Amino acid sequence: MDDITVPKVFISYSWSTPQHEDWVLNLAERLVSDGVDVTLDKWHLKEGHDKYAFMESNVRSDGINKVLIILDKKYTEKANFRTGGVGTETQIISPNIYSDVSQEKFIPVVAEVDEEGKPFLPTFIESRIYIDLSGKSNFEDEYEKLLRNIYQRPANKKPKLGKPPSYLFNETVITFSTSNIIRRFDNLDLISENQIYMFLNEFLEKFLDDLKEFSLVNVDRTSSLTFGKALVDNLHSYLPLLTDYVIFTSKILKTHISFDYQIFINFFEKMYHLRFPSEILGGYYPHDYDNFIFITHELFLYTVALAVKYENMDFLEELFHSPYLLKRRNTNKSEPKRYSELYTYVDTFDAYYKETYSKNFYSPMADLISNRVTGGITLKELVEADLLIFYVSSLEDIYWFPITYIYRESYLGNIDFFQRLISKRYFEKVKGLLNVDSIEEFEQKLNTIKDRSSQNRDIGYSGSFEYVMPIYEIFENKDIGSMR
């Protein structure tokens, strides 16, 4: 910070009242305390000096970086009735002087507003963006804007020009065999359990085959920024395949025809194993398979969201409570694991987001998921699926952080699934999913979680005012199964 050039500003204001003069003086003193070299008549204009020459020389001086025009009612009235630079109040900038100097040099600062809350603005700067220091509630935020303008350090800075996404320049449009399977399924006259299984098996196999074309092994990894961009572009190219998955799974579940749900368990086992290189591949980089990790997580969210949407509780029960036979790289032994193994946070996006966007994100991964909702599923449905997974996990004391929770509008803790548990009939329908046999057992689990959580902090992003309501709070003062 030692090499920062000291900015110099001149303050133009009206001697409206002693109170206003004190306000201007206080502002000048604060600017000086923040490293700004301020030229003010009370400090620099001496007896015998020409007032008008003092004002005009400072406004036109190359040594003055910015001119602050302090606007109140008196200043505006006098500025609107002046045509030249000479007059009874020679610290007022006239339209002639204003138009004769680069307008970027001037910063209008509103110190007073009228009875309707509108700022007093001279006619010649009515269209200019101004700093509003007239109120106490937003004074500090506006003062920061003023400082940033003076130091030329904007809060929202245009990012560096990047490279166009590679998928824009593909010579041929990518088509997937999964789309053809969907068309064939739509042409069926009658749908049977056997046909569903055959089509679903074919679709998921083709999906995996097509997905392998999205390898990141040969992408540019010069820096975390270039690799992050390559990953985002890769996932964008994959989006049509995701859409096919959501559409086809939706069509299957809408039939309400039972089928062997183990086919999806097997599918997610294969998805999990894509995060490791094949045996024939030698060395590899740790993040070469981050896209497949992201895709697996995202697919599980969509699958749960679709099962909830079409009220296929048996399917949900299988997704949550079936063992997944998973194995690590360099081992031939598979071990039964829970669905929580499909959760892995991908931080590769973080550097790319930080360099690309001016705002900070609680989770770039969650933002990417929320901005690519597809296939007829809504963002609300996807976020509630994430929350449902979290709540079921808390009942089992296994880990799942609902990374998308921050994107649910007007989050109040409740989700539709749990709202319906006031119905005894609905409870009986979903108790297998909750892994309980009775309302009493469910309430006992809630009390256990409450006791276990008494010493723990709220679940949520650091720095966010939004937290995930614990499952036991959702049901406080509510009678589970009290209605038919």
C-alpha positions in Angstrom: 0.0 0.0 0.0 3.0 2.3 0.3 3.0 3.1 -3.5 -0.6 4.3 -3.6 -0.8 7.8 -5.0 -2.4 10.3 -2.7 -5.6 11.6 -4.4 -6.4 15.3 -4.3 -9.9 16.7 -4.2 -11.4 20.2 -4.2 -14.7 20.7 -2.4 -17.3 23.1 -3.9 -20.2 24.0 -1.6 -22.6 26.8 -0.5 -22.3 28.7 2.7 -25.9 28.0 3.4 -26.0 27.8 7.1 -23.4 27.4 9.9 -24.7 23.9 10.4 -24.1 23.0 6.7 -20.6 24.6 6.8 -19.8 22.3 9.8 -21.2 19.3 7.9 -18.9 20.1 5.0 -15.9 20.6 7.4 -16.6 17.2 9.1 -16.7 15.5 5.7 -13.4 17.1 4.7 -11.7 16.1 7.9 -12.9 12.5 7.5 -11.6 12.4 3.9 -8.2 13.6 5.1 -8.2 11.0 7.8 -8.8 8.4 5.1 -5.7 9.6 3.1 -7.4 12.1 0.8 -5.6 15.5 0.3 -8.5 17.9 0.5 -8.5 21.5 -0.7 -11.1 23.6 1.2 -11.6 27.3 1.2 -11.6 27.4 5.1 -8.2 25.9 5.0 -6.6 27.3 1.9 -8.3 30.6 1.0 -6.5 33.5 2.7 -7.2 37.2 3.1 -6.5 39.0 -0.1 -7.1 36.0 -2.3 -9.5 36.2 -5.2 -12.4 33.8 -4.3 -13.4 33.1 -7.9 -9.8 32.6 -9.1 -9.3 30.2 -6.2 -12.4 28.1 -7.2 -11.7 28.1 -10.9 -8.0 27.4 -10.6 -8.7 24.3 -8.5 -11.5 23.1 -10.7 -9.3 23.4 -13.8 -6.0 22.3 -12.1 -4.5 19.0 -13.4 -3.3 18.5 -9.8 -6.8 18.1 -8.5 -8.1 14.6 -9.3 -11.8 15.1 -8.2 -14.1 18.0 -7.5 -16.8 17.2 -4.9 -20.0 19.3 -5.5 -21.8 19.4 -2.2 -25.5 19.8 -3.1 -28.1 21.3 -0.8 -31.1 23.5 -1.6 -29.1 26.8 -1.6 -26.4 25.4 -3.8 -28.9 24.2 -6.3 -30.8 27.5 -6.4 -27.7 29.5 -6.9 -26.2 27.2 -9.5 -29.4 27.3 -11.6 -29.4 31.1 -11.7 -25.8 31.5 -12.6 -24.4 31.7 -16.2 -20.8 32.6 -15.6 -18.3 32.0 -12.9 -18.6 35.3 -11.1 -21.3 36.1 -8.6 -22.1 36.7 -4.9 -21.2 33.1 -4.1 -18.0 32.4 -5.9 -17.6 28.8 -4.6 -20.6 27.7 -6.7 -19.7 26.0 -10.0 -21.5 27.4 -13.0 -22.8 25.4 -16.0 -20.1 27.1 -18.1 -17.2 25.9 -16.0 -18.8 22.5 -15.6 -19.1 22.0 -19.3 -15.6 23.2 -19.9 -13.9 20.5 -17.7 -14.0 16.7 -18.1 -17.2 15.6 -16.4 -15.5 12.5 -14.9 -13.7 15.0 -12.6 -16.9 16.0 -10.8 -18.6 13.9 -8.1 -22.1 15.2 -7.1 -22.6 14.7 -3.3 -26.1 15.1 -2.0 -26.2 16.6 1.5 -29.9 17.5 1.6 -33.2 16.2 0.1 -36.6 17.8 -0.2 -39.8 16.9 1.7 -40.5 14.0 -0.8 -37.0 12.6 -0.3 -35.8 13.9 -3.7 -32.2 15.3 -3.9 -31.6 18.9 -4.8 -29.8 18.7 -8.1 -28.8 21.7 -10.4 -30.2 21.4 -13.8 -26.9 20.8 -15.5 -26.1 17.7 -13.5 -29.6 16.2 -13.1 -28.7 13.2 -15.2 -25.5 12.5 -13.3 -25.1 9.6 -10.8 -24.5 11.0 -7.4 -23.4 10.0 -3.9 -26.2 10.4 -1.3 -24.8 11.4 2.1 -28.1 13.0 3.2 -29.3 10.3 5.5 -27.8 8.4 8.4 -29.1 5.0 7.6 -27.0 4.6 4.4 -24.3 7.1 5.1 -21.5 4.6 5.6 -22.3 2.7 2.4 -22.5 5.9 0.4 -19.3 7.2 1.9 -17.5 4.0 0.9 -18.7 4.6 -2.7 -17.3 8.1 -2.5 -13.9 6.9 -1.3 -13.9 4.2 -4.0 -14.6 6.8 -6.6 -11.8 9.1 -5.4 -9.3 6.2 -5.2 -10.6 4.7 -8.4 -11.2 1.3 -6.7 -14.7 0.4 -7.7 -16.5 -2.4 -5.7 -17.8 -3.9 -9.0 -14.8 -4.2 -11.3 -15.1 -5.5 -14.8 -13.4 -8.9 -14.9 -10.5 -9.7 -17.3 -11.5 -10.7 -20.8 -11.6 -14.5 -20.9 -11.7 -17.0 -23.8 -14.9 -18.0 -25.5 -16.3 -21.4 -24.5 -14.8 -24.1 -26.6 -18.2 -25.7 -27.2 -19.2 -22.7 -29.4 -16.7 -23.8 -32.0 -17.6 -27.5 -32.3 -17.8 -28.3 -36.0 -20.8 -30.6 -35.5 -23.7 -30.5 -33.1 -23.4 -33.1 -30.4 -26.3 -35.6 -30.4 -26.7 -38.3 -27.8 -28.1 -41.8 -28.3 -30.2 -41.2 -25.2 -32.4 -38.8 -27.2 -33.2 -41.5 -29.7 -34.2 -43.9 -26.8 -36.6 -41.2 -25.5 -38.3 -40.9 -28.9 -38.7 -44.7 -29.1 -40.2 -44.8 -25.7 -42.7 -42.1 -26.6 -43.9 -44.2 -29.5 -44.9 -47.1 -27.4 -48.6 -47.9 -27.5 -48.7 -49.9 -24.2 -46.1 -49.7 -21.5 -45.4 -52.8 -19.4 -43.0 -53.4 -16.4 -40.8 -55.5 -18.7 -40.6 -52.7 -21.3 -39.8 -50.1 -18.6 -36.9 -52.2 -17.4 -35.6 -52.8 -20.9 -35.7 -49.2 -21.9 -34.3 -48.0 -18.6 -31.4 -50.4 -18.7 -30.6 -49.4 -22.3 -30.9 -45.7 -21.5 -28.6 -45.8 -18.4 -26.0 -47.8 -20.3 -26.0 -45.4 -23.2 -25.9 -42.5 -20.8 -22.7 -43.8 -19.2 -21.2 -44.4 -22.6 -22.0 -40.9 -23.8 -20.8 -39.4 -20.5 -17.3 -40.9 -21.0 -16.8 -38.6 -23.9 -16.6 -35.7 -21.5 -13.1 -36.5 -20.2 -11.1 -33.7 -18.7 -7.8 -35.5 -19.0 -6.4 -33.4 -21.9 -7.7 -30.0 -20.9 -5.5 -26.9 -20.2 -4.5 -26.9 -16.5 -2.0 -24.0 -16.8 -3.6 -22.5 -13.7 -6.6 -23.1 -11.4 -8.4 -20.3 -13.3 -8.0 -22.0 -16.8 -8.8 -25.4 -15.4 -11.9 -24.0 -13.6 -13.1 -22.5 -16.8 -12.5 -25.7 -18.7 -14.6 -27.5 -16.1 -17.5 -25.1 -16.3 -17.4 -25.3 -20.2 -17.3 -29.1 -19.9 -20.4 -29.2 -17.7 -22.2 -26.8 -20.0 -21.6 -29.1 -23.0 -22.9 -32.0 -20.9 -26.2 -30.2 -20.1 -28.2 -31.8 -23.0 -27.3 -35.2 -21.6 -28.5 -34.2 -18.1 -31.7 -32.9 -19.7 -32.3 -36.3 -21.4 -31.8 -38.1 -18.0 -34.3 -35.9 -16.2 -36.9 -36.1 -19.0 -36.6 -39.9 -19.4 -36.6 -40.6 -15.6 -39.6 -38.4 -15.3 -41.4 -40.3 -18.0 -40.6 -43.6 -16.3 -41.8 -42.5 -12.8 -44.9 -40.8 -14.2 -46.2 -44.3 -15.3 -46.4 -45.4 -11.7 -45.4 -48.9 -12.9 -43.2 -50.7 -10.4 -39.8 -51.9 -11.6 -36.7 -53.2 -10.0 -35.2 -50.1 -8.4 -31.8 -51.8 -8.1 -31.1 -50.7 -11.6 -30.6 -47.1 -10.3 -28.4 -48.3 -7.4 -26.2 -50.1 -9.9 -26.2 -46.9 -12.1 -25.0 -44.7 -9.2 -22.3 -47.3 -8.3 -21.0 -47.0 -11.8 -21.2 -43.2 -11.7 -19.2 -43.2 -8.4 -16.4 -45.2 -10.0 -16.0 -42.7 -12.8 -14.2 -40.5 -10.4 -11.2 -42.8 -10.6 -9.0 -43.5 -13.7 -9.2 -46.8 -15.5 -6.6 -49.4 -14.6 -4.8 -49.0 -17.9 -4.2 -45.3 -17.2 -0.9 -44.4 -15.5 -0.4 -41.1 -13.8 -3.3 -38.6 -13.5 -4.1 -35.3 -11.9 -6.3 -35.2 -8.7 -9.0 -33.0 -10.4 -9.1 -34.8 -13.7 -12.5 -36.4 -12.7 -14.1 -33.4 -10.9 -16.8 -33.2 -13.6 -17.9 -36.7 -12.9 -17.9 -36.0 -9.2 -20.1 -33.0 -9.8 -22.4 -34.8 -12.2 -22.9 -37.7 -9.8 -23.9 -35.3 -7.0 -26.2 -33.4 -9.3 -27.9 -36.5 -10.7 -28.7 -37.8 -7.2 -30.4 -34.5 -6.4 -32.5 -34.7 -9.6 -33.4 -38.4 -9.0 -34.6 -37.7 -5.5 -36.5 -34.6 -6.7 -38.3 -36.7 -9.4 -39.2 -39.4 -6.9 -40.7 -36.8 -4.5 -42.5 -35.1 -7.4 -44.2 -38.3 -8.5 -44.6 -39.6 -4.9 -42.7 -42.8 -5.5 -41.8 -43.4 -1.9 -40.7 -47.0 -2.5 -38.1 -45.7 -5.0 -36.9 -43.1 -2.4 -36.7 -45.7 0.2 -34.4 -47.8 -2.0 -32.2 -44.8 -2.9 -31.8 -43.9 0.8 -31.4 -47.3 2.4 -30.0 -49.6 -0.2 -26.3 -50.5 0.1 -24.0 -49.1 -2.6 -21.1 -51.5 -3.4 -18.2 -49.1 -3.9 -14.5 -49.5 -4.2 -11.6 -47.2 -4.2 -8.8 -47.1 -6.9 -6.2 -49.8 -6.8 -8.4 -52.2 -4.9 -10.7 -55.0 -6.2 -12.7 -55.2 -3.0 -16.1 -53.5 -2.9 -17.6 -52.4 0.3 -21.3 -51.6 1.1 -21.7 -47.8 1.6 -24.5 -45.4 2.0 -25.7 -42.8 -0.5 -23.8 -40.2 1.4 -20.7 -41.4 -0.4 -22.1 -39.7 -3.5 -21.6 -36.3 -1.8 -18.3 -34.7 -2.5 -17.8 -30.9 -2.7 -15.9 -29.8 -5.8 -13.8 -26.7 -5.0 -12.3 -26.4 -8.5 -14.8 -23.8 -9.4 -13.8 -21.5 -6.6 -10.8 -19.8 -8.3 -12.7 -19.4 -11.6 -15.7 -17.8 -9.9 -13.5 -15.5 -7.8 -11.8 -14.2 -11.0 -14.9 -14.1 -13.1 -17.5 -12.5 -10.9 -17.3 -9.4 -8.6 -19.6 -10.9 -5.9 -18.7 -13.6 -3.5 -20.6 -16.9 -3.5 -21.2 -19.1 -0.6 -20.7 -22.1 -2.9 -19.8 -21.8 -6.6 -20.8 -25.5 -7.0 -24.2 -24.8 -5.6 -24.6 -21.7 -7.7 -23.8 -23.7 -10.9 -26.3 -26.3 -9.9 -29.0 -23.7 -9.3 -28.4 -21.9 -12.6 -28.8 -24.9 -14.8 -32.1 -26.4 -13.6 -33.5 -28.4 -16.5 -35.9 -31.1 -17.7 -39.0 -29.7 -16.1 -37.8 -29.7 -12.5 -38.0 -26.4 -10.7 -35.3 -24.9 -8.5 -37.7 -25.2 -5.5 -38.1 -28.9 -6.1 -34.3 -29.4 -6.5 -33.5 -27.5 -3.3 -36.2 -29.3 -1.3 -34.7 -32.6 -2.5 -31.3 -31.5 -1.2 -33.0 -30.6 2.1 -34.9 -33.9 2.3 -31.6 -35.8 1.8 -30.1 -33.8 4.6 -33.0 -34.4 7.0 -33.1 -38.2 6.2 -29.3 -38.2 6.8 -29.7 -36.5 10.2 -32.1 -39.3 11.2 -29.4 -41.8 10.4 -26.5 -39.7 11.8 -24.7 -39.6 8.5 -23.2 -36.6 6.7 -24.9 -34.7 3.9 -24.6 -30.9 3.7 -27.5 -29.3 1.6 -25.3 -27.0 -0.5 -28.3 -25.5 -2.4 -30.3 -24.5 0.7 -29.3 -20.9 0.3 -31.2 -20.7 -3.1 -34.6 -21.6 -1.7 -36.8 -18.4 -1.8 -38.4 -17.4 1.6 -36.8 -20.4 3.4 -38.8 -21.0 6.6 -37.5 -24.5 7.4 -40.5 -26.5 6.3 -40.7 -28.4 3.1 -43.8 -29.9 1.6 -42.8 -33.5 2.3 -42.7 -32.8 6.1 -45.8 -30.6 6.1 -47.8 -33.6 5.0 -46.8 -35.7 8.0 -49.7 -34.3 9.9 -51.6 -37.0 8.0 -51.5 -40.4 9.5 -52.1 -42.0 6.1 -49.2 -40.1 4.6 -46.9 -41.1 7.5 -47.7 -44.7 6.9 -46.8 -44.2 3.3 -43.4 -42.7 4.0 -42.3 -44.3 7.3 -40.1 -46.8 5.4 -38.3 -43.8 3.9 -37.8 -42.4 7.4 -36.6 -45.8 8.6 -39.1 -46.1 11.4 -42.1 -48.3 12.2 -44.2 -45.9 14.2 -44.9 -42.3 15.0 -43.5 -42.9 18.5 -40.2 -44.2 17.1 -40.0 -41.2 14.8 -40.6 -38.8 17.7 -38.0 -40.6 19.7 -35.5 -40.1 16.9 -36.3 -36.4 16.8 -35.6 -36.1 20.6 -32.3 -38.0 20.2 -31.2 -35.6 17.5 -32.2 -32.7 19.6 -30.1 -33.9 22.5 -27.2 -34.7 20.2 -27.4 -31.2 18.6 -27.7 -29.2 21.8 -24.0 -28.4 21.8 -23.6 -27.9 18.1 -23.8 -24.8 16.0 -26.5 -24.2 13.4 -26.0 -25.8 10.0 -25.3 -23.3 7.3 -22.8 -21.3 5.4 -20.3 -19.1 7.4 -21.3 -15.5 7.1 -24.9 -16.2 6.0 -27.9 -15.2 8.1 -29.8 -18.2 6.6 -29.4 -21.5 8.3 -31.0 -24.9 7.9 -33.7 -25.5 10.5 -32.9 -28.7 12.5 -35.4 -31.5 11.8 -36.7 -31.5 15.4 -37.6 -27.8 15.1 -39.8 -28.5 12.1 -42.1 -30.7 14.2 -42.2 -28.7 17.4 -45.8 -27.9 18.4 -47.1 -30.1 15.6 -49.1 -33.3 15.9 -47.5 -35.9 13.6 -50.3 -38.2 12.3 -53.0 -36.3 14.1 -55.2 -36.1 11.0 -56.5 -38.8 8.7 
